[in-house]
């Protein structure tokens, strides 16, 4: 049995990895393989801001945000969170129903909840 304290400690370590890491959004939208190392079709050359909170003991909330001027005309279908290692490891990939296309005045916000169980 894993204790609540262990879950909290693992979530805290995961928060540290995510905070130090990178994050991306993409155009691909198929299901995720546990062996995946990156996004299907990452959008490159854009700025994706990130905020990470440890909402409670074993729960993390990650918010990704992109300005519409960076993704004008695109339909976004995936988001990924990577650690800060030399060669970043994909920690979480979320695929979803496409949103967009975006105008330059819009803003995309993606909220990802992670629960350590």
N, C-alpha and C positions, 0 to 999 in steps of 0.2 A: 504494500500500500504506500502510495506517495502522500505525504502529509501536506496540509495547507501551507505550512511554512516553506516547504520545498517548492511548491507551486509559486509562491510569492517570490522566492529567491530566483527561480528560473525566469520568471516574468521580468524581474529587475535586470537580470543579465541580458535578456533579449532586448529590453529597452535600450541598454547601453550599446548593443550591437547595431540596432536600428538607427539610433541617434548618430552614431559615427559613420553610418553607411550612406548609400545612395538610393535613389528611387527613380523609377521611370514609368512612363505611360506608353501605350502602344495601340496599334490598329488591329492586331490579331485577336481572335476571340474564341478559339476552340478550347476544349477542356485541358486541364493542366496535368502533366505527368509528374509523379514524384521525382523523376530523374531529370526534370527540366533544369537548365542552368541559366536561362535568360527568358526574355519575353519573345513571343512569336515574331512580332513586327514592331520593334521599338521606334518611337519618334525621337529622332536625334536633334541636337542643336537647340534644345529648348531648356527653359528653366522651370523646374518643378520644385516648389517649396514644400517643406515638410514640418509637421509638429507631432511630437510623440508625448503621450501622457499615460501614466499608470493609474487608471481610473480607480481600481481597487486592487487588492492583493495579487490576484492572478490574471487580471484583465488589462490589456493595453489598447489604447485608441490611437490610431495613426491617421493624420489628415494630410492629404496631398492636395496641392492647389496649383493650377496652371492658368495663366492669362489667355483669354481668347485670341489675343493678337499673336500668340505663339502657335496656336493650333487652328487658325482660320481655315474653314472649309473641311476640316477633318472630322471623322467619326471615330471616337475612342472606344475601345472594347476590352482593354486590359490594363492592369497596373501591377507593378512589381516593387518589392522592397528587398534591398541587398544589404549585406553587412559591409563593414569597412576594411575587410581583408585586402591584401595586395591584389589578388584576383578576386573581386567581390563574389560572394556566394548568394544565390537567390534564396531568400528566406521565406518569401510569401509571394505568390502570384495569384491575382484575382481576375477572372474573366467575367464579363457581364454583357448584357444587352447593349448594343451600341448607343452612345449618346453623341449628339451633334447632327449635322455639321455646325460648327461654332462661328460666330461673327467676332470681329476684333474687339467688341465692347463687352463680350460675355466673359465669364470666369467658370472654370471647371473645378469643383471640389469633390474629392473622393475620400470617404471615411471608411477605414478598415478597422474592424475589431478583432483582436487576437486574444484567445483565452487559453491559458496553459492548464491542461487537465491531466 
